Amino acid sequence: MSRQPISTAPRDGSKVTVFWTDRDGQENESIAQYRSLDRLKAIGGDWDETDAGWWAFTDANTQIRIEPHEWSSKPDEESE
């Protein structure tokens, strides 16, 4: 599946493959989910508008908020 601009990605809580660049300039590919402020508040905790956005697991126990630039509905099996 081809990459598409992140602005066209679903924001309904479904998981998609995203492509993002970390602070070291390395491009990463992750499964991520957009979480709105309403969705975050529904699970409990102290959330604010800065917490809404794209979230991905970095390992089995750690999640980070990321700023992806592209997405794909399936993993890119035809990688460069």
C-alpha positions as CSV (number, residue, x, y, z in Angstrom):
1,M,0.0,0.0,0.0
2,S,1.3,3.4,-0.8
3,R,2.1,6.1,1.7
4,Q,-0.4,9.0,2.1
5,P,-0.2,12.4,3.8
6,I,-0.9,12.1,7.5
7,S,-3.7,14.7,7.1
8,T,-5.7,12.0,5.3
9,A,-5.2,9.3,8.0
10,P,-8.3,8.1,10.0
11,R,-8.7,9.7,13.4
12,D,-11.3,7.3,14.7
13,G,-9.0,5.3,17.0
14,S,-8.1,2.7,14.4
15,K,-4.5,1.5,14.2
16,V,-2.5,2.3,11.1
17,T,1.2,2.2,10.0
18,V,2.8,5.7,10.3
19,F,6.1,7.1,9.2
20,W,7.8,9.7,11.5
21,T,11.2,11.2,12.0
22,D,12.7,11.2,15.5
23,R,14.9,13.9,17.1
24,D,18.0,12.3,15.7
25,G,16.7,12.6,12.1
26,Q,16.0,8.8,11.8
27,E,12.8,7.9,9.9
28,N,10.8,5.3,11.8
29,E,7.8,3.1,10.9
30,S,5.3,2.3,13.7
31,I,1.8,1.1,14.3
32,A,0.1,4.1,15.8
33,Q,-3.4,5.3,16.8
34,Y,-4.8,8.8,16.9
35,R,-6.3,9.6,20.3
36,S,-8.6,12.6,20.7
37,L,-8.8,14.5,24.0
38,D,-12.4,13.0,24.4
39,R,-11.1,9.5,23.9
40,L,-8.2,10.0,26.4
41,K,-10.5,11.5,29.0
42,A,-12.9,8.5,28.6
43,I,-10.2,6.1,29.8
44,G,-9.5,8.2,32.9
45,G,-6.5,10.2,34.1
46,D,-5.4,13.8,33.9
47,W,-5.3,14.7,30.2
48,D,-5.2,18.0,28.4
49,E,-5.2,19.2,24.8
50,T,-1.5,18.7,24.4
51,D,-1.9,15.0,24.9
52,A,-4.2,14.5,21.9
53,G,-2.5,13.2,18.8
54,W,-0.7,10.1,17.4
55,W,0.5,7.5,19.9
56,A,2.8,4.5,19.2
57,F,4.5,1.9,21.4
58,T,8.3,2.0,21.6
59,D,8.3,-1.4,23.4
60,A,5.8,-3.6,25.2
61,N,5.3,-1.2,28.0
62,T,6.1,2.3,26.7
63,Q,4.0,4.6,24.5
64,I,5.1,8.0,23.1
65,R,3.3,10.7,21.3
66,I,4.7,11.2,17.8
67,E,4.3,13.5,14.9
68,P,4.0,11.3,11.8
69,H,4.2,12.8,8.3
70,E,2.8,9.9,6.3
71,W,0.6,6.8,6.9
72,S,-0.4,3.5,5.2
73,S,-3.3,1.3,6.0
74,K,-1.1,-1.8,5.9
75,P,2.6,-2.3,6.6
76,D,4.8,-1.4,3.7
77,E,5.9,-4.8,2.4
78,E,7.7,-3.4,-0.6
79,S,10.3,-1.4,1.4
80,E,13.2,0.2,-0.3
